[in-house]
Amino acid sequence: DAKLLINLRNPVEAAYSFYYHYIAFHPSEVDNFGDAIKIVPEALDYYHYINHIERFAKYFPREQMNIVLMDDIKADNQKVYRDLCEFIGVEAVPLEAVTKRANTAKQIRSTHMRLAFYNLQLFLGKHAATRRMRDLIASNKAIKDMWGRIKQLNIRHEKYEEMSQESREQLVELFREPNERLGEFLDRDLSHWMKIPEHKGVKAS
């Protein structure tokens, strides 16, 4: 029988982090998170986790779903690993402690350079001749590595700007009802996801 592994993060933090990761590689006329969620609020539907889980639950019994919160991983990643191995039925071999952060925060140095990269990618995929050039670049490791290094030069790895209090309050209220339903489904207290700390920005990674 199939087993589902689901990892969930506080949707407020997840949405804010995704926004910055997205604009790091895609041109956007909106470089402000608050404006972005007003223009495309439907993009936030993805973070109504319980809606997706309830669809899975129609076809998979609860015991075939392992739902882990990012909070659990941060608190004790070794226990999460052992529980996961037990869930899928494999032996838990010893692992070194994980301390290095992955998928860290990114900020763009030049929006003009980002737009140039994006337009070039569109151009290379537009015609048969340019697609052959694109495929040649993709198949040549030296060229591909150089392309990746050039793109990385336009990225700064640093903390994001603090989320505005208005945006945080808007997201907390937007996710409150689905988070409450998720808490009931998991039989867990998720009230910390619905707190609005005063004068403290959400740190995304």
C-alpha positions, 0 to 999 in steps of 0.5 A, a space after each residue: 500500500 502507498 504511504 504519503 509523506 507530508 511536510 508542513 510549515 507555518 503557512 504565513 512563513 511559507 508564503 512569505 518565503 516562496 514570494 522571495 524565492 520566486 522573485 529571485 528568478 522571475 521578473 515581477 512588476 510587484 516587488 512588494 509582498 503586501 501588494 502581491 497578495 492583494 493582486 493574486 490572493 488566489 495564490 495563497 490557496 495552496 497554503 490551505 493545507 487541510 483542503 489538500 489533506 482532506 482530498 488525500 484522506 478520501 483515498 488513503 486511511 490516516 495510518 498511511 499518511 505521515 504528516 510532519 511539521 517543520 516545527 518538529 524537524 527544528 525541535 528534534 530532526 533525529 526523532 523525526 528521521 527515526 519515526 519516518 524510517 519506522 513509518 516506511 519500514 526501513 532500518 534507521 541508520 545513524 546520521 550526523 546531526 544536520 546543522 547546515 541550512 538549505 534553501 536559504 533566503 535570497 535577494 536579487 542584486 539587479 532586477 534588470 539582470 534578472 529580467 535579462 536572464 528571464 527574457 533570454 530563457 524565453 527567447 531560447 525556448 521560442 523557436 526550433 533553432 534557439 531550442 537546439 541552442 538551449 538544449 546544447 547549453 543544457 547538455 554541456 556541463 561546462 557551459 551549464 556550470 558557467 551559466 549557473 555561476 553567472 546567475 548566482 552572481 546576481 543573488 545575495 544570500 541574506 535575511 529578507 526584509 521584515 513582513 509588514 504588520 498589516 500583511 502578517 495580520 492579513 495572512 494570519 486571519 486568512 489561514 486561521 480557519 484552515 489552520 484550526 481544521 488542520 489542528 483538529 485533523 492532526 489532534 495538535 495545537 497549532 495556535 502558535 501559527 495564529 499568533 501575531 507578535 508585535 513589531 517582529 518580522 517573519 524570518 523566511 529561509 
